[in-house]
Every structure is written in C-alpha cells, then in structure tokens.
Amino acid sequence: MPSSILSSMPMSMSYSITSPVLKMHSVINHKEKFPRKIRIAINEEIIIRKESIANRASISKAKHKARKGIHNKMKRMKDNINTDTAIIFLTNLYTKIIDFLFANSYSNNVNPNRGLNYDYDTVKEVETMIRFFPDSLKGKIRNGAGQYSITCQATNHRGEFNLKSIPFLPIMAELGIELGMGEYAIRKEKELRGGLIGTTVSTNMIRLLVTTNDNCLTNKLKTKDENENEKTHLYCNRIDIICLDIIKQLQKKNLFHKEDIRKYKLLDILCSQDTYYFPERRFRYLVDWDPDSLVSSFGRPYCPLHYSCKSSSSNSIRGFQIVFETGIQLFPRQFGFLFHEDGIGRTSYQLACDKYGKKKIDLFIDDIIISTMNNNNNSNNNNNNSNSNSNSNSNNNNNSNSNSNSNSNNTNNDRNATTANNHVVGSGAGGGTGTEGSIDNTITMMMKALIFAATEDNISLEGVYFFVRREPTICSL
C-alpha cells in the first residue's frame, strides 16, 4: 500500500491494521502524534531497520547472482525481509513503550524525564500510542504477578508521587475498559475500571488518589529547616490540587463512584495521613459528595475524626480542626462525633486532649461552637430576607398573591412540622412558649447533643459531663 494512502487513512482505521508491514508504515507516518520519547525511539528503529535491510539485501544479491530466476527470488526475499523487518520493528518499539511506561516504577527516585511527562506529552499522544499498541496496557510480569501500566503512573515502588505522569490516569483507565486489560485481568475490565481498582490494595488507584504521604515526604517532614518545610508544604499542596482534579475527571467519566468513598474507606485513609499537611481540598470535596461518610465505615466504630487524632503528625492540629468543624456543621446533634467511642472505648476528644493538650482542645471547641452558631444565624437572616423579598414581589400581582399566600401557608406548616420533629426543647422552656426563638442557639444545640449523648449506647458519658459542665442551665430545661 503506498505511503501516501497510509498517511491519508483515518487514525481509527490505522489502529485496526493487522499486517505488520502496513502497521509499521502507519506508525512511521503518524510518528509525530506519539509522545516525545517514543518519537525518538521510532526514528532510532527506522535507522536500524534501514541499515539491516541494506546489509541483508547486498548479501543476498551476491549469493544468488549466478542463479536463474534471480528477479523472482529477489522479489520474494524482499517481501520476507519487509515482513521480518516490520515484526522486529514493532516488537522493539513495543518493548521501548513498556520500558517508557514503567520507567519510574522500580527506581528509587522519581525522575520526570524518564517516563510520561505532562509538560511535554499530551493526552491525545498517549491515546495514539496505546491504540496502536493496546497490549501496552497489560504491563509486564514482576515477581510472578502481572502489573498494569496504569499503576506505575502514580508512584514508584517506594510510594513517591510522580506528579508529571499521574494526570494520564483517566485516559489510560478509559482505554483499559475499551480495549481490555489482557491476560493479567482476573476480573472484568469494567470491574477493574481499566486498572484503576487493581488486583491488590497497593495497586488501588482510587485509594492512592486520597493519600499525600510517601516515604520521601515523611523523611522531609522530619527536618527542622524552615525553608525545607515550606517547600514540602508547597509540594503537598500541589499533590492535593492535582489529585483532586483527577478525582473530578474520573467522576465525570463515571470511573469514580460515590460508593467508593465508604467502600474503600477513603476518608479514613485521608484523615490518617502521617504528614503535617492535611489535604483539605480533597477532604471537603469528598464530604460534600457524601456527608454520611463522616460516620463510621461499614459499621466500624471508628470514624474519620478518630483517625485525624491517631496520625503521627502530632505537631499539626489542622486535620483535627477541619474534620471536627465540618462534622459539627453537618451533624450538630451528634456534636461532630466528638464523643463517639472507638473499638476500645476511646473518644476523639480523649485522643485529641492526649495529643494536643486539654486546654488547647477546649478553647478550640468553644471557638467552633461560637462560629457555628454565628454561621447559622447569618444563614437564617439570609433566608428571612429572601422570604420577605419574595412576599413583597408577590404583592404586585393579585392572582399570584393569593397563590403565593397559599404556598407560603403550606411552607410555614411544613417548617413548623419540621421544627416540632427536629427540636428537642420542651414546651416548658422559654416561659412555656414552646419555640426555639426564646432560647439561645448555643444552649439549644447543647441540649440536643446532651439528649443524644445520654440515649446512644456508643456515646461516652464523658460527653454528658462535657455539656452539663459548659451549660449547667440545660439541666433545668
């Protein structure tokens, strides 16, 4: 097939070529659409094959010079040379692609110049490479087990992040589902999600995307050098930003599911980081997506707040602050799970006091309570202003006014019913009015939390004492 026809052939047709010779020519014609280092490898193979063909042709010509029918024999030999050359060309190039994808996997230090690099390579180039060589998704066998190429784009064998190649996870996962993962896939490609899930815990890319810690990072965090600590904090911040972006991409492609948050205990992993940096962006994104994930996972007594106190980063209280503040905003009745007991009867409050000091924790909790109440008041004021504006606008039209009043009455009835169901303050409080408006918001929240703590089996009695000691007046309500 002429080279001009191959170059004009659509890429989708070029991928499906089975003839080695035609595939070799197609790869050469589209080499500029491959990643940078693979383009270099293609050029190297072209030079090697040209030299090999020239040498073999000259030897064969001299050997068969005196024989009859030399023209037909040379033609057949040329065809054989082309096929053999194409097979060798494609085999060598495939080997270089595998080495390229696994370049940082077994190295002690990640070197972005060795493998995929988002600064030079594009998603489209990686897609072209994989579509021409779909077996590259299979990876290779190491220590008797198969390892997918996708698992090597996030970290090396020491757990050190590769921020230059990790952005290619979404496209490799998509192609893994479409093209198949090959002989190493012991489950269906859709179950493996193109290799994202992996066959072991250590190769689960979903879990890896919520981590920040790696061995090199842990060693860096032990230094007392302020400049080094600032660099490490910026590095951790980059990990948080890039990994969150990948999580969002996977979510849009339906490769990251809401159920994964609790199934793989992602918040537990995220909150138990052994670093001084807390991945706040990923934490808030996952909690916004599934607020119930702040509760224990699959019935376990531990919750993310416990893990935020158990991490070895004892010099940083930031993780505990963010988790508790988020918990008390979303679950005020449970008081952010501060007094929920773990498997051996310890509460997050006890763990935090032991690590950071009781005085520091108590002051922090008081500040959180005040700020939470202020936020609630501001939210209520905004809602009231919105309702008043809505009522004033509805008065401009008589017909719509009557409908608006009817809807307003229904809304008020629903709000009153909800208030009656949710508020635990009895009618004897506030001069017998039975409304929350006559009671301070802080006392109301304390009252709800006190009753919840007194009636739930997995809440420590320390919680009851905590609320009574802070607001003794709730005992008389």
ZAMARGU-4260 file (C-alpha; in steps of 0.2 Angstrom, whole numbers, plus 5000, padded with zeros to 4 digits):
<rodrens>
0) 5000/5000/5000 | 5008/5017/4995 | 5014/5028/5009 | 5003/5042/5003 | 4987/5031/5005
5) 4993/5026/5023 | 4996/5044/5028 | 4979/5049/5022 | 4970/5035/5031 | 4959/5040/5046
10) 4968/5036/5063 | 4953/5024/5068 | 4957/5013/5053 | 4976/5014/5056 | 4974/5007/5073
15) 4965/4991/5066 | 4978/4986/5054 | 4984/4968/5056 | 4998/4967/5043 | 5015/4970/5051
20) 5022/4979/5036 | 5007/4991/5034 | 5006/4994/5053 | 5025/4998/5053 | 5022/5011/5039
25) 5007/5018/5048 | 5016/5020/5064 | 5030/5029/5054 | 5018/5040/5045 | 5010/5045/5062
30) 5025/5046/5072 | 5023/5065/5076 | 5007/5060/5085 | 5016/5049/5098 | 5024/5055/5114
35) 5041/5064/5113 | 5052/5050/5119 | 5043/5037/5108 | 5045/5048/5093 | 5064/5047/5096
40) 5063/5028/5098 | 5053/5027/5081 | 5067/5037/5072 | 5080/5026/5080 | 5071/5010/5074
45) 5070/5017/5057 | 5088/5020/5055 | 5092/5002/5062 | 5080/4994/5051 | 5086/5003/5035
50) 5104/4998/5039 | 5099/4980/5042 | 5089/4979/5026 | 5103/4986/5016 | 5116/4974/5023
55) 5104/4959/5020 | 5100/4964/5003 | 5118/4966/4997 | 5122/4949/5004 | 5108/4940/4996
60) 5111/4948/4980 | 5129/4942/4979 | 5124/4925/4985 | 5111/4922/4971 | 5119/4932/4957
65) 5123/4917/4946 | 5107/4908/4948 | 5092/4909/4936 | 5076/4917/4940 | 5086/4929/4951
70) 5072/4943/4949 | 5058/4932/4956 | 5069/4926/4970 | 5074/4943/4975 | 5056/4949/4975
75) 5051/4935/4986 | 5066/4938/4998 | 5062/4957/4998 | 5044/4953/5004 | 5051/4942/5018
80) 5064/4955/5023 | 5050/4968/5024 | 5039/4957/5035 | 5053/4951/5046 | 5059/4969/5047
85) 5042/4975/5052 | 5039/4962/5065 | 5056/4966/5073 | 5052/4985/5071 | 5036/4983/5080
90) 5042/4971/5093 | 5057/4983/5098 | 5046/4998/5098 | 5033/4989/5109 | 5047/4984/5122
95) 5053/5003/5122 | 5035/5008/5125 | 5033/4996/5140 | 5050/5002/5147 | 5044/5020/5144
100) 5028/5017/5154 | 5037/5008/5168 | 5052/5020/5168 | 5050/5026/5186 | 5041/5011/5193
105) 5056/5002/5200 | 5068/5017/5203 | 5072/5023/5220 | 5068/5041/5215 | 5055/5048/5203
110) 5063/5056/5188 | 5050/5065/5177 | 5062/5065/5162 | 5062/5046/5161 | 5043/5042/5158
115) 5027/5051/5154 | 5028/5069/5157 | 5013/5081/5156 | 5024/5096/5152 | 5029/5088/5135
120) 5017/5074/5132 | 4998/5076/5128 | 4983/5065/5132 | 4980/5063/5114 | 4998/5057/5111
125) 4996/5044/5124 | 4980/5039/5117 | 4988/5037/5100 | 5002/5026/5107 | 4990/5015/5117
130) 4978/5012/5102 | 4992/5007/5091 | 5000/4996/5105 | 4985/4991/5116 | 4995/4977/5124
135) 5005/4990/5132 | 4990/4992/5145 | 4994/4974/5151 | 5010/4979/5158 | 5023/4966/5162
140) 5026/4952/5175 | 5036/4956/5190 | 5039/4943/5204 | 5027/4931/5196 | 5012/4943/5196
145) 5006/4955/5182 | 5007/4973/5185 | 4996/4986/5174 | 5005/5000/5166 | 4992/5012/5174
150) 4998/5008/5192 | 5015/5014/5188 | 5010/5032/5183 | 5005/5037/5200 | 5020/5032/5211
155) 5036/5022/5211 | 5039/5006/5221 | 5043/5017/5237 | 5027/5026/5236 | 5034/5043/5230
160) 5022/5053/5219 | 5025/5056/5201 | 5015/5072/5198 | 5021/5073/5180 | 5013/5056/5174
165) 4998/5054/5186 | 4987/5066/5175 | 4986/5052/5162 | 4976/5040/5174 | 4959/5045/5167
170) 4963/5042/5148 | 4973/5025/5152 | 4958/5019/5163 | 4946/5024/5149 | 4956/5014/5136
175) 4958/5000/5148 | 4939/4997/5148 | 4938/5000/5129 | 4952/4989/5124 | 4954/4977/5138
180) 4967/4974/5151 | 4973/4957/5143 | 4979/4941/5152 | 4983/4949/5169 | 4965/4954/5171
185) 4957/4941/5183 | 4941/4951/5183 | 4931/4960/5170 | 4938/4976/5164 | 4923/4986/5170
190) 4925/4979/5187 | 4943/4984/5187 | 4939/5001/5179 | 4953/5000/5167 | 4966/4995/5180
195) 4961/5009/5192 | 4955/4997/5205 | 4970/4985/5203 | 4971/4967/5210 | 4978/4972/5227
200) 4976/4986/5240 | 4993/4993/5235 | 4988/4995/5217 | 4971/5003/5220 | 4972/5020/5212
205) 4956/5026/5220 | 4964/5024/5237 | 4980/5031/5231 | 4972/5047/5225 | 4967/5052/5243
210) 4984/5050/5250 | 4998/5063/5252 | 5011/5053/5262 | 5026/5044/5254 | 5042/5038/5261
215) 5052/5053/5254 | 5040/5065/5260 | 5039/5058/5278 | 5058/5060/5279 | 5057/5078/5273
220) 5044/5082/5286 | 5056/5077/5300 | 5068/5091/5296 | 5068/5107/5306 | 5074/5118/5292
225) 5060/5131/5289 | 5064/5133/5270 | 5063/5114/5268 | 5047/5114/5277 | 5039/5127/5266
230) 5045/5118/5250 | 5037/5102/5257 | 5021/5111/5261 | 5020/5118/5243 | 5024/5100/5237
235) 5009/5093/5247 | 4998/5107/5241 | 5002/5103/5223 | 4998/5084/5227 | 4981/5090/5234
240) 4977/5101/5219 | 4982/5088/5205 | 4974/5073/5214 | 4958/5082/5216 | 4957/5087/5198
245) 4960/5069/5193 | 4946/5063/5205 | 4934/5076/5197 | 4939/5069/5179 | 4936/5051/5185
250) 4919/5056/5192 | 4914/5064/5176 | 4919/5049/5166 | 4909/5038/5179 | 4925/5029/5184
255) 4925/5036/5202 | 4908/5032/5211 | 4901/5039/5227 | 4900/5022/5235 | 4919/5021/5233
260) 4921/5034/5247 | 4914/5022/5260 | 4918/5005/5251 | 4937/5009/5251 | 4936/5020/5267
265) 4944/5035/5258 | 4940/5047/5272 | 4948/5036/5285 | 4964/5035/5274 | 4964/5053/5271
270) 4962/5058/5289 | 4976/5046/5295 | 4990/5054/5284 | 5006/5054/5293 | 5011/5071/5287
275) 5010/5089/5294 | 4999/5094/5279 | 4981/5090/5279 | 4973/5088/5261 | 4959/5100/5264
280) 4953/5101/5246 | 4950/5083/5244 | 4943/5081/5261 | 4929/5094/5258 | 4926/5088/5241
285) 4923/5070/5247 | 4912/5076/5262 | 4902/5087/5251 | 4899/5072/5239 | 4894/5060/5253
290) 4892/5069/5270 | 4887/5052/5278 | 4905/5046/5275 | 4909/5056/5291 | 4901/5042/5301
295) 4910/5025/5303 | 4913/5015/5288 | 4903/4999/5286 | 4898/4998/5304 | 4915/5000/5311
300) 4916/5010/5327 | 4930/5021/5321 | 4925/5037/5311 | 4937/5049/5302 | 4938/5061/5317
305) 4946/5046/5327 | 4959/5044/5313 | 4963/5063/5312 | 4969/5061/5331 | 4978/5045/5328
310) 4990/5050/5314 | 5008/5053/5320 | 5009/5071/5314 | 5007/5077/5332 | 5014/5094/5329
315) 4999/5098/5317 | 4981/5100/5324 | 4975/5106/5307 | 4967/5090/5302 | 4958/5088/5318
320) 4951/5105/5317 | 4944/5104/5299 | 4936/5087/5302 | 4928/5092/5318 | 4922/5109/5312
325) 4915/5100/5296 | 4907/5087/5307 | 4898/5099/5319 | 4891/5109/5305 | 4884/5094/5296
330) 4879/5084/5312 | 4876/5096/5326 | 4865/5083/5336 | 4880/5071/5336 | 4892/5086/5340
335) 4903/5081/5326 | 4906/5063/5333 | 4917/5071/5346 | 4912/5059/5360 | 4909/5043/5349
340) 4918/5028/5356 | 4930/5018/5346 | 4933/4999/5347 | 4941/5000/5364 | 4931/5014/5372
345) 4941/5029/5367 | 4933/5045/5361 | 4941/5058/5348 | 4940/5071/5362 | 4951/5060/5373
350) 4963/5056/5359 | 4964/5075/5355 | 4967/5080/5373 | 4981/5067/5375 | 4990/5073/5359
355) 4987/5092/5359 | 4983/5096/5377 | 4966/5098/5385 | 4966/5117/5387 | 4970/5119/5369
360) 4956/5107/5363 | 4943/5115/5375 | 4947/5133/5368 | 4946/5127/5350 | 4929/5118/5353
365) 4922/5134/5361 | 4928/5144/5346 | 4920/5131/5334 | 4903/5132/5344 | 4903/5151/5343
370) 4907/5152/5324 | 4895/5138/5320 | 4881/5147/5329 | 4885/5164/5320 | 4885/5155/5303
375) 4868/5148/5307 | 4862/5165/5312 | 4868/5173/5296 | 4860/5159/5286 | 4844/5161/5295
380) 4844/5180/5292 | 4848/5177/5274 | 4833/5166/5272 | 4822/5178/5281 | 4827/5192/5269
385) 4824/5181/5254 | 4807/5177/5261 | 4802/5195/5264 | 4808/5200/5247 | 4798/5186/5239
390) 4782/5191/5248 | 4784/5209/5243 | 4786/5204/5225 | 4771/5193/5226 | 4760/5208/5231
395) 4762/5216/5214 | 4750/5203/5207 | 4734/5199/5215 | 4732/5182/5207 | 4749/5177/5210
400) 4747/5185/5228 | 4734/5173/5233 | 4744/5158/5226 | 4759/5164/5235 | 4750/5166/5251
405) 4743/5148/5249 | 4761/5142/5246 | 4768/5152/5260 | 4755/5144/5272 | 4760/5127/5266
410) 4778/5131/5268 | 4775/5138/5286 | 4765/5122/5290 | 4780/5111/5284 | 4793/5122/5293
415) 4783/5121/5309 | 4781/5102/5307 | 4799/5100/5304 | 4803/5111/5319 | 4792/5101/5330
420) 4800/5085/5324 | 4818/5091/5325 | 4819/5102/5340 | 4821/5093/5357 | 4817/5108/5368
425) 4801/5105/5378 | 4787/5117/5379 | 4792/5122/5397 | 4807/5131/5391 | 4807/5150/5387
430) 4792/5154/5398 | 4781/5140/5391 | 4781/5147/5373 | 4787/5130/5365 | 4798/5140/5352
435) 4816/5140/5349 | 4817/5159/5347 | 4816/5162/5366 | 4832/5151/5369 | 4850/5154/5365
440) 4855/5144/5350 | 4871/5138/5359 | 4860/5131/5373 | 4848/5123/5361 | 4862/5114/5352
445) 4870/5109/5368 | 4853/5102/5374 | 4851/5092/5358 | 4868/5085/5359 | 4866/5081/5378
450) 4850/5071/5375 | 4858/5062/5360 | 4874/5058/5371 | 4863/5052/5385 | 4852/5040/5374
455) 4865/5032/5362 | 4875/5017/5368 | 4891/5021/5358 | 4892/5039/5366 | 4904/5041/5381
460) 4896/5048/5397 | 4911/5060/5396 | 4900/5069/5383 | 4886/5071/5395 | 4898/5078/5408
465) 4905/5090/5395 | 4889/5098/5390 | 4882/5099/5408 | 4898/5107/5414 | 4898/5120/5400
470) 4879/5124/5401 | 4873/5119/5418 | 4856/5128/5414 | 4851/5114/5402 | 4848/5103/5417
475) 4833/5114/5422 | 4826/5115/5404
</rodrens>
